[in-house]
């Protein structure tokens, strides 16, 4: 029905170490939504949007590049 559908999420390019670094076009409003769609955990993962570190809740715009990378431990030990 016209006027009842939600706005379409922006299309972004996604790269993740989870899938071997292959580029993939996806739709999502936030990195968190993309991770849910890909069924990946964000534990120990650093998120980048257009080469800048970002949060899982960062709003996305069409054409951006989102990257999920292994987080580097910078201090302490587990």
C-alpha positions in Angstrom: 0.0 0.0 0.0 1.4 3.4 -0.9 2.6 5.5 2.1 2.8 2.6 4.5 6.3 1.3 3.8 9.3 2.4 5.9 11.9 4.5 4.2 14.6 2.5 2.5 17.8 2.2 4.5 20.9 3.7 2.7 23.1 1.4 0.6 26.6 1.2 1.9 29.7 -0.9 1.0 30.7 -3.3 3.8 34.0 -5.1 4.4 34.6 -7.5 7.2 37.3 -9.8 8.3 34.5 -12.3 9.1 34.0 -12.9 5.3 37.7 -12.6 4.2 37.5 -8.9 3.5 35.3 -9.2 0.5 33.3 -6.0 -0.4 29.6 -6.3 -0.2 26.8 -3.8 -0.9 24.2 -3.8 1.9 21.4 -1.7 3.2 21.4 -0.5 6.9 20.9 2.5 9.0 23.7 1.7 11.5 26.8 -0.6 11.7 24.8 -2.6 14.3 22.0 -3.3 11.8 24.6 -4.5 9.3 26.2 -6.8 11.8 22.8 -8.3 12.7 22.0 -8.8 9.0 25.4 -10.5 8.6 24.9 -12.5 11.8 28.2 -11.4 13.2 29.2 -10.4 16.8 30.7 -7.1 17.5 32.7 -8.4 20.5 36.4 -7.6 19.9 35.6 -5.8 16.6 36.5 -2.2 15.7 34.1 -0.4 13.4 35.2 2.1 10.8 33.0 4.3 8.6 34.9 6.0 5.7 38.3 5.3 7.5 37.2 6.9 10.8 36.5 4.8 13.9 32.8 4.7 14.6 30.3 3.3 17.1 27.7 0.6 16.4 25.0 3.3 16.6 26.6 5.7 14.1 24.0 6.8 11.5 25.0 5.8 7.9 24.5 7.6 4.7 24.3 6.2 1.2 27.7 5.5 -0.4 29.7 5.2 2.8 32.2 2.4 3.4 31.8 0.4 6.6 34.6 -1.8 7.8 34.5 -4.4 10.6 38.1 -5.2 11.7 39.6 -7.2 14.6 40.1 -4.9 17.5 43.7 -4.5 18.7 44.3 -4.9 22.4 46.2 -1.7 23.4 46.8 -2.4 27.1 46.6 -5.1 29.7 46.1 -8.7 29.2 43.2 -11.1 29.6 
